[in-house]
Amino acid sequence: MKRSIFWLVLALGLSQVLPALAQDGWSGLEDSISPDRPDFTEGTGLIPVGHVQVEGGVTLARVEDEDSTSLGEVLVRFGIGERSEARIGLGSYTRVDGEFADVSGFEDPALELKIRFTEEAGELAPGQPAVALVLGTSVPVGDKELTSDEWVPTAIFAFDWDLGRFGLGANLGGSYETGDDDRFVQAFGSLSAGFSVTDRLGTYLEWYGFSEEEKDGPSTHYVDGGISFLINNDLMVDARIGTGLNDADPDWYAGVGASVRW
């Protein structure tokens, strides 16, 4: 009897919550939420002034005999101007289970600023990209085995092309990394192609790569793909899976996440 009452209450609750979630949202904005996840490529979209967006998720990965879990991946975005936003990346909790030792703790957080130089991609002439610049730095306050011990500045030029149901994004960037008690310049780039299957369901396929991820190391390359689903104008969920194209890169990685806007 108690179990029947439980399922009845749950069904009634869901019947009230799900329709509410499927409405236009709660931010009062007409445009749908446009997160900078789950792909690697940073977009040119901005959060409107007076609004806040929070993105996060979890990623599982395997590299040879090591399994890792990254929990959090939280990015908080604040609209501060017509063509700018402030961003805070909270350090993820990461656990690496190795063959000989385990490592766990919080990674370094990050502070960022995004500035867009053009109108939104959908408001430009066909073939003309929206362009933005993302400036940021990590803050070396993570746990001992996961912190870089140095401020790591990064600059990224982001490009977006709106082609109707198709979209194309690209990044060119660089950072001043640390490794083996020495600093080095890392260059990176990405190309992401997206397709809107319906007004709510989207997919993407992406390549990204780095000149080196450790001093004097080899270049590294990755491919990944995923889906996103718009629950309402201010809430989106996503999933992705990818692999490294070099021997030292992940055999595979997969993750899920969500983004919400107020």
N, C-alpha and C positions, 0 to 999 in steps of 0.2 A: 504494500500500500504506500509506504513512504517513498519507495523508488518511483512509483507511478506519479506521485505528487511532484517529485524532483524533476522528472522529465517534462511534466506538464508546465511547471514554472519556467524551466529552461526554454521550452518551445515558445511560450508566451513572451518571454524576455527577448528572444531572438526576433520574433515577429515585430517587435517594436523597434529594436536597435538597427536591424539590417535595412529597413526602408529609410530610416533616418540617415544612415551612412551613405545611402545611394542618392541623397539629395545633392544640391549644388555645393554644399560645404558650409563652412562657418566663418571664413575670412571676409566674405562680402565681395571678393574679387570675381570678375567674370571669366578671366583666363584660367585654364587648368594649370595645376602645379607642374613645374618642369625641373626635376632634381638634377644634380650633377652626378648621380649614380644611376645604374650600377657599373657603367663602363669607366675606364680609366680616363678618357678624354674629358677635359673641362669644357663646359658649354659657355656661351656668351650671355645666357639669360640672367636676369637680375631679380632680386626680391624687391617688390614695391616699398616705398618709404612707409614706415609705420607698421610693417609686417615682419614676422619671424618665420623661418623655415628650419626644421630639424630633420636631418637625414642620418640613418644608421643601419647597421646590419651585422652579420657574422659571416666569416669565410673560413672554410676548411681547406687545407692544402697538404700535398705529399711531395717530398723531394727525396728520392731514393729511400733511405731507411728512416727518414724523419717525417713525423706528422705534426702539423701545426694548426692551431685554432686562434683566430683573431675575433674578439667579441667587442662590439661597440661601433667602431668606424664612424663615430658621431661627428657630424659637421653641422654647426649652427650658423645660419646665415641671417643677417640683419640688413634690411633696406635702409640706406642712409642718404641716398641722393637719387636723382632721376637717372643717372648713369653710373651708379656705384653701389657697392654693398660691402659690409664688413663680414668676416668669416672667422670662426673659431673651430679648430679641429681638436677634439678631445682625444687624448692618447688612448688607443684601444688596449684592452687587456689581452695579452698574447701568451699562449702556452706552446712550447715546442717540446715534443717528446722524441728525443734522439736515442740512438743505439747505446750510447755510453753515458749520457747526461740529459737532464731535463732542465728547461729554462722557462720561467713564467714571470709575469709582471706587466707593468703599464709602459707603453711606448711614450715618446715625447709628444706633447701637444703642439699645435701650430696656430699662428696668427696670420691672417691673410686679408688682402684688399683686392677686390675686382673692380676694374674700371672699363666700361664699354665706350668705344670711340664712335660708334655708328648707331643708327636706329636698329630695332629688332630685325632679325633675319626675315621675318614674314612681311616687313614693311619696305624692304629694299627691292630694287629692280631685279628681274630674273638673272641668276648667275652671279650677283654681287653678294659677297659674304659679309655677315656681321663680324666685327672684330673687337676683341676685348683683351685686356692685360690683367693677369693675376700675379700679384706680388705677395710674397710671404716668407716666413721663416719658422723653423721649428724652435721650440723652447726646451733647453736641455735639463728637464726636471723629471724625466722618466726613471724607471727602476734601473739599478746599476748595470744589469746585463743587457738592457734594451735601449738605454739612452745613447745618443751620439756624443755626449759630453761637450758638444759645441753647438752654437747657433748655426743652423744650415739654411742660408737664404736661397730662395727659388724665384724664378721669373718665368711665366708661361704666356705666350701669345696664343689666343684661342680664336678659331674661325668657325663660323656656322653658315651653311647654305640651306635655305628652305626651298624644297623642290616638290611642294604639294604633300602627298603622302610619304614621299621619300625625304630624308634629311641627311646631310653630310656634315661631319665635324672633324676638325683637325687641330692638333696642338704642336707647337714648337717651343721648347723650353730648355732651361739649364739650371743647375744648382751647384753650390760650392760644398761638396760632401767631405766627410771625414772617413779615415780608414787607416789602421795601423799607425796611429799617432801622426798622421800626415793628412794634408788637405789635397783635394783634387777637384777639377771641374768636370761635371757630368752633363752631357747633352742628351736630350730625349725628344721623341716625337710620337705622334699617334694619328690614326685615321679610323674614324668610326662611321659606319653607314647604318641608318635606321629606317624602319618602315612601319607605318601605322596600319596594322591589319584592320582594326576598327577604330571608332572614336575612343575606345577604352584600352584596347590591347595593342601594344607595340613590341617590336623586336629590333635587335641590332646585331651587327657583326663587326669586330674590331681587331686591328693590329696596333701594337705599341712596342717600343724598344728603347734601350739605353746604350749610350756609347760604352759605358762600363759601370758596374755596380760596386766594384772595389778597385782600389788604386792599381793601375796596370793590368786590370782584369780584362776578359773578353767582352765584346758587345753582347747584349742579351735581347731576345725578341720573344713576344708573346702573342697569342691569338685567343680571343674569347668571344662569346656570344651570349645573349640572354633575352629575357622578356620583361615587360612591365605591364601592370594592370592598374588602371585608374578606377578606384572605388568611388570617389567623388572628386570635385574640383580641387580639394585640399588634402587628399590622401591617396597615395600610390604605393603599391607593393611591387617587388621585383625579385628576379632570380637570375643567376648567371653561372656559367661554367667555362673554364679555359685551360690552356696548357702552355708550357714553355716550349720554345723551339730549339733550345740549346740543352746540352747534357746537364749543365749545372742548374737549370731552371726547374720549376715544379713539374712533376709528372702530370699533375692535374690540380686544379683548385675549383671550388664551387662555393657559392654563397647566396644568401637571401637577405632581403632588407626591406625597409619601409621609409617613406618620407611624408611629413605632415607639415602643413602651413597654417599659421594663424594670422 
